[in-house]
Amino acid sequence: MTHPLASLKPFLLPVLLIALVGALLLALDDSGTKSASGMPRVAIVQHASQAALDEGVRGVVKGLASRGFIDGRTVQLKFYNAQGDLPTANDIARQVTNGSADLVITSSTLSMQTVANANRQSKVRHVFGIVTNAASAGIGVSATDPLDHPAHLTGYTSLVPVIDALKLAREFNPGLKRVGLVWHSAEVSSQTYTADARKACKELGIELLEATAESSIEVGQAAQSLASRGIDAFLLTGDVVVLMAADSLVKAARTERIPVLSLIPPNFRKGALFDLGSDYEGVGRDTGLLAASVLAGASPATLPILNRVPLTLNLNLNALEGLRGGWQVPAAVLERAQLLIDKDGEHRQGPRSAPR
């Protein structure tokens, strides 16, 4: 007599094969920590093609490589750039948090926010850098406790106090009284810098005139409106929308023969009088080292969110030409500069510590 299970064997075989294939794929994937090649998969996301963010990403790659995580050899890196478009940024965030990556590294506040919002279910570990203020971004990061943050998330902020740049500017021109600021009201990093600028100007007795630009194409017009109101200088902060149109702001400043004071290197190459800000490649390198620790097994929950600001001072002496208002570079400031542009080109003077 034929056993009743004998008739089921042709149907059991495909089921068993599917189960075996599934088990094999899980083994190759190493429980979601490695690709089929055995290498961790890392997504590197930035919001726009802007110098500070580009330098940050370069630093991330160098930081990873210094710990042995080299693209194509020991890790698989995939790069994403939203080119300043928020819907694209949200699409990228959904893509990199759907299981296609073992770790996401973001460069910029907006990239941090979009990925963190798409990753509310903690599907992937996330390390961020080139961020102004993570605590104000609405992603669960404490403003007072460096270890109070989502367990899958960690990173570094890089906030340079506006008052440092204004005090430096007063060394160039003790008569500085009115500063203009173009900013994007919907951007968290810009909100942070604007609030800091208001506080710093009040403390130093400087009048702050503001104009908002809701897109990069509005930056030039906003800058022209401020220049026509008799400001002594422009302040350029960590606002991605404005930074993407920094050339138009510098153009408005040149027309009115006033300087641009930048907290975001390397805008001195675009015509700003100085950059007093983070070395963003250095910040990126630190972020890459932090990400390497996570890839090596460290839990993001145990890693504090800290403010990392390797300061750099860059000067553009050519930007002094034709300025009204008696702007001059003191010898002591000249000595502190790491990078210098003059009529003979760009020179490296460092390493020296920039003023704090």
C-alpha positions as CSV (number, residue, x, y, z in Angstrom):
1,M,0.0,0.0,0.0
2,T,1.4,3.5,-1.0
3,H,2.1,5.8,2.0
4,P,-0.1,8.9,2.0
5,L,2.9,11.2,2.1
6,A,4.3,9.8,-1.1
7,S,1.9,11.9,-3.1
8,L,3.2,15.0,-1.4
9,K,6.9,14.6,-2.2
10,P,6.8,16.4,-5.6
11,F,5.3,19.4,-3.9
12,L,7.6,19.3,-0.9
13,L,10.7,19.5,-3.0
14,P,10.2,23.1,-4.3
15,V,9.3,24.2,-0.8
16,L,12.5,22.7,0.6
17,L,14.6,24.2,-2.2
18,I,13.1,27.7,-1.5
19,A,13.8,27.3,2.2
20,L,17.4,26.2,1.5
21,V,17.9,29.2,-0.9
22,G,16.5,31.6,1.7
23,A,18.8,30.2,4.4
24,L,21.8,30.5,2.0
25,L,20.9,34.2,1.3
26,L,20.6,34.9,5.0
27,A,23.9,33.3,5.6
28,L,25.6,35.4,2.9
29,D,23.9,38.5,4.2
30,D,25.2,37.9,7.7
31,S,22.0,38.9,9.4
32,G,21.8,42.2,7.5
33,T,25.4,43.3,8.2
34,K,27.1,42.3,5.0
35,S,26.4,42.1,1.3
36,A,26.6,38.9,-0.8
37,S,30.3,39.7,-1.3
38,G,30.9,39.7,2.4
39,M,31.5,43.5,2.6
40,P,29.5,45.9,4.6
41,R,27.2,48.2,2.5
42,V,27.5,51.9,3.3
43,A,25.3,54.6,1.8
44,I,26.8,58.2,1.9
45,V,24.1,60.8,1.5
46,Q,24.5,64.6,1.0
47,H,21.9,67.2,0.3
48,A,23.6,69.3,-2.4
49,S,26.7,69.9,-4.4
50,Q,28.2,72.5,-2.1
51,A,31.9,72.9,-1.2
52,A,31.5,72.3,2.6
53,L,29.4,69.1,2.0
54,D,31.7,67.9,-0.8
55,E,34.7,68.3,1.5
56,G,32.9,66.6,4.3
57,V,32.2,63.5,2.1
58,R,35.8,63.4,1.0
59,G,36.8,63.4,4.7
60,V,34.4,60.6,5.5
61,V,35.9,58.4,2.8
62,K,39.4,59.2,4.1
63,G,38.4,58.5,7.7
64,L,36.9,55.1,6.8
65,A,39.9,54.2,4.7
66,S,42.3,55.0,7.6
67,R,40.5,52.3,9.6
68,G,40.7,49.8,6.8
69,F,37.3,50.3,5.3
70,I,38.4,50.9,1.7
71,D,35.8,51.1,-1.1
72,G,35.6,48.0,-3.3
73,R,38.0,46.1,-1.1
74,T,36.6,45.9,2.4
75,V,33.4,48.0,2.1
76,Q,30.9,48.8,-0.6
77,L,30.3,52.6,-0.7
78,K,27.3,54.1,-2.6
79,F,27.0,57.8,-2.9
80,Y,23.7,59.8,-3.1
81,N,23.2,63.5,-3.7
82,A,19.7,65.2,-3.7
83,Q,21.1,68.3,-5.5
84,G,19.2,70.5,-3.2
85,D,15.8,69.0,-4.0
86,L,13.7,68.0,-0.9
87,P,11.4,65.4,-2.7
88,T,14.6,63.8,-4.1
89,A,16.1,63.8,-0.6
90,N,13.0,62.0,0.8
91,D,13.2,59.4,-2.0
92,I,16.9,58.8,-1.3
93,A,16.1,58.5,2.4
94,R,13.5,55.9,1.8
95,Q,15.8,54.0,-0.5
96,V,18.8,53.8,1.9
97,T,16.6,52.8,4.9
98,N,14.8,49.9,3.1
99,G,17.4,47.3,3.8
100,S,19.8,48.1,1.0
101,A,22.4,49.5,3.3
102,D,24.0,48.3,6.6
103,L,25.0,51.8,7.6
104,V,24.0,55.3,6.4
105,I,26.3,58.3,6.7
106,T,24.8,61.7,6.1
107,S,26.4,65.0,5.3
108,S,24.3,68.1,6.1
109,T,21.4,68.8,8.5
110,L,18.8,68.2,5.8
111,S,20.2,64.8,4.9
112,M,20.3,63.9,8.6
113,Q,16.7,64.9,9.0
114,T,15.3,63.1,5.9
115,V,17.1,59.9,6.7
116,A,16.2,60.0,10.4
117,N,12.6,60.6,9.6
118,A,12.5,57.7,7.1
119,N,14.3,55.5,9.7
120,R,11.9,55.9,12.6
121,Q,11.7,52.1,12.9
122,S,15.4,51.8,13.4
123,K,15.9,49.7,10.3
124,V,19.5,50.8,9.7
125,R,22.3,52.4,11.7
126,H,22.9,56.0,11.0
127,V,26.0,58.3,11.5
128,F,25.8,62.0,10.7
129,G,28.2,64.9,10.3
130,I,28.4,68.4,8.8
131,V,25.4,69.3,11.0
132,T,24.8,72.6,12.8
133,N,22.4,71.5,15.6
134,A,21.0,68.0,15.8
135,A,19.1,68.8,18.9
136,S,16.8,71.3,17.1
137,A,16.2,69.0,14.1
138,G,13.3,67.1,15.6
139,I,14.9,63.7,15.5
140,G,15.0,62.8,19.2
141,V,18.5,64.2,20.1
142,S,18.9,65.9,23.5
143,A,20.3,69.4,23.8
144,T,21.9,68.6,27.2
145,D,22.8,64.9,27.3
146,P,25.2,63.7,24.6
147,L,24.0,60.1,25.1
148,D,20.3,60.8,25.0
149,H,19.6,60.0,21.4
150,P,18.0,57.1,19.3
151,A,19.9,53.9,19.8
152,H,20.6,53.5,16.1
153,L,21.9,57.0,15.6
154,T,25.0,59.0,16.5
155,G,27.2,61.7,14.9
156,Y,29.0,65.0,15.3
157,T,27.7,68.6,15.1
158,S,29.9,71.5,14.0
159,L,28.5,74.8,15.2
160,V,30.8,77.8,15.1
161,P,29.6,80.7,17.3
162,V,28.7,83.7,15.2
163,I,30.1,86.0,17.8
164,D,33.6,84.7,17.0
165,A,33.3,85.9,13.4
166,L,31.9,89.3,14.4
167,K,34.7,89.8,16.9
168,L,37.2,88.9,14.2
169,A,35.5,91.4,11.8
170,R,35.9,94.1,14.4
171,E,39.6,93.5,14.4
172,F,39.5,94.4,10.6
173,N,37.1,97.3,11.2
174,P,36.4,98.6,14.7
175,G,33.6,100.7,13.3
176,L,31.5,97.8,12.2
177,K,27.9,98.7,13.1
178,R,25.4,97.1,10.6
179,V,25.5,93.5,9.3
180,G,23.2,92.0,6.7
181,L,22.1,88.3,6.8
182,V,20.2,86.4,4.0
183,W,18.7,83.2,5.3
184,H,16.2,80.4,4.4
185,S,13.5,80.4,7.1
186,A,12.5,76.7,6.7
187,E,16.0,75.3,7.2
188,V,17.0,74.2,10.7
189,S,20.7,75.0,10.4
190,S,19.8,78.5,9.1
191,Q,17.3,79.0,12.0
192,T,20.1,78.1,14.4
193,Y,22.7,80.4,12.9
194,T,20.1,83.3,12.6
195,A,19.1,83.0,16.3
196,D,22.8,83.0,17.2
197,A,23.5,86.0,15.0
198,R,20.7,87.9,16.7
199,K,22.1,87.1,20.1
200,A,25.7,88.0,19.1
201,C,24.8,91.3,17.4
202,K,22.8,92.3,20.5
203,E,25.8,91.5,22.7
204,L,28.2,93.5,20.5
205,G,25.9,96.4,19.8
206,I,25.7,95.6,16.1
207,E,22.5,96.1,14.1
208,L,21.4,93.0,12.2
209,L,19.3,93.5,9.1
210,E,17.7,90.3,7.7
211,A,16.2,89.2,4.4
212,T,14.8,85.7,3.7
213,A,15.3,83.7,0.5
214,E,13.1,80.6,0.0
215,S,15.1,79.3,-2.9
216,S,18.6,79.9,-4.3
217,I,17.4,82.0,-7.1
218,E,16.1,84.5,-4.6
219,V,19.4,85.0,-2.8
220,G,20.8,87.6,-5.1
221,Q,17.7,89.8,-4.9
222,A,17.6,89.5,-1.1
223,A,21.3,90.4,-0.9
224,Q,20.8,93.5,-3.1
225,S,17.9,94.6,-0.9
226,L,20.1,94.4,2.2
227,A,23.1,96.1,0.4
228,S,20.9,99.1,-0.5
229,R,20.0,99.6,3.2
230,G,23.5,100.7,4.1
231,I,25.0,97.6,5.8
232,D,28.7,97.5,6.5
233,A,29.1,93.7,5.7
234,F,27.3,90.5,4.9
235,L,27.3,87.5,7.2
236,L,27.3,84.1,5.4
237,T,26.3,81.2,7.7
238,G,25.5,77.5,7.4
239,D,22.4,77.9,5.1
240,V,22.5,75.4,2.2
241,V,20.1,77.4,0.1
242,V,22.2,80.6,0.5
243,L,25.5,78.7,0.1
244,M,24.4,77.3,-3.2
245,A,24.0,80.9,-4.4
246,A,27.0,82.4,-2.6
247,D,28.3,83.9,-5.9
248,S,25.2,86.1,-6.2
249,L,25.6,87.3,-2.6
250,V,29.3,88.1,-3.2
251,K,28.4,89.9,-6.4
252,A,25.9,92.2,-4.5
253,A,28.6,92.8,-1.9
254,R,31.2,93.8,-4.5
255,T,28.7,96.2,-6.1
256,E,28.3,98.1,-2.8
257,R,32.0,97.7,-1.9
258,I,31.3,95.8,1.3
259,P,32.9,92.5,2.5
260,V,31.4,89.1,3.1
261,L,32.2,87.5,6.4
262,S,31.9,83.7,6.1
263,L,31.5,81.0,8.8
264,I,31.6,78.3,6.1
265,P,34.9,77.5,4.4
266,P,36.0,77.7,1.6
267,N,33.9,80.7,0.5
268,F,37.0,82.9,0.7
269,R,37.7,81.4,-2.8
270,K,34.5,82.9,-4.0
271,G,35.3,86.4,-2.8
272,A,34.5,86.4,0.9
273,L,37.0,88.5,3.0
274,F,37.5,85.6,5.4
275,D,36.2,82.2,6.4
276,L,36.2,81.5,10.2
277,G,34.7,78.0,10.4
278,S,35.1,74.3,10.6
279,D,37.7,72.4,8.5
280,Y,34.9,70.4,6.9
281,E,37.2,67.7,5.5
282,G,38.5,67.3,9.1
283,V,34.9,67.1,10.4
284,G,34.2,64.5,7.7
285,R,37.3,62.5,8.6
286,D,36.1,62.4,12.2
287,T,32.7,61.3,11.1
288,G,34.3,58.6,9.0
289,L,36.3,57.4,12.0
290,L,33.1,57.3,14.0
291,A,31.3,55.3,11.3
292,A,34.3,52.9,11.2
293,S,33.8,52.2,14.9
294,V,30.2,51.4,14.3
295,L,31.1,49.1,11.4
296,A,33.6,47.4,13.7
297,G,30.9,46.6,16.2
298,A,30.4,49.6,18.4
299,S,26.8,50.4,19.2
300,P,25.6,53.9,18.2
301,A,23.7,54.0,21.5
302,T,27.0,54.1,23.4
303,L,28.5,56.8,21.3
304,P,27.9,60.4,22.5
305,I,26.8,63.2,20.0
306,L,29.5,65.8,20.4
307,N,30.3,69.2,18.8
308,R,33.5,68.8,16.7
309,V,34.9,72.1,15.3
310,P,38.5,71.9,14.0
311,L,38.7,75.6,13.3
312,T,40.3,77.1,10.3
313,L,40.9,80.8,9.3
314,N,41.2,81.6,5.6
315,L,41.8,85.1,4.3
316,N,41.3,86.7,0.9
317,L,43.4,89.9,0.7
318,N,42.1,90.6,-2.8
319,A,38.7,91.1,-1.4
320,L,40.0,94.2,0.5
321,E,40.4,96.1,-2.8
322,G,38.0,98.9,-3.2
323,L,36.1,98.3,0.1
324,R,34.5,101.3,1.7
325,G,34.7,101.9,5.5
326,G,38.4,101.4,6.3
327,W,38.7,97.6,6.3
328,Q,42.3,96.4,7.0
329,V,43.9,93.1,8.0
330,P,45.9,93.4,11.2
331,A,49.3,91.7,11.2
332,A,48.2,89.4,14.1
333,V,45.2,88.2,12.1
334,L,47.4,87.6,9.0
335,E,49.7,85.5,11.1
336,R,46.8,83.2,12.3
337,A,45.5,82.4,8.8
338,Q,45.9,78.8,7.5
339,L,45.1,79.7,3.9
340,L,45.7,83.0,2.2
341,I,44.7,84.4,-1.2
342,D,46.6,87.5,-2.5
343,K,47.7,88.8,-5.9
344,D,50.1,85.9,-6.3
345,G,47.4,83.2,-5.7
346,E,46.6,80.9,-2.9
347,H,49.1,80.0,-0.2
348,R,49.1,77.7,2.8
349,Q,50.5,79.3,5.9
350,G,49.7,76.7,8.6
351,P,49.3,74.7,10.5
352,R,48.3,77.4,13.0
353,S,45.4,77.6,15.4
354,A,42.6,79.9,14.4
355,P,41.1,82.3,16.9
356,R,38.4,81.1,19.3
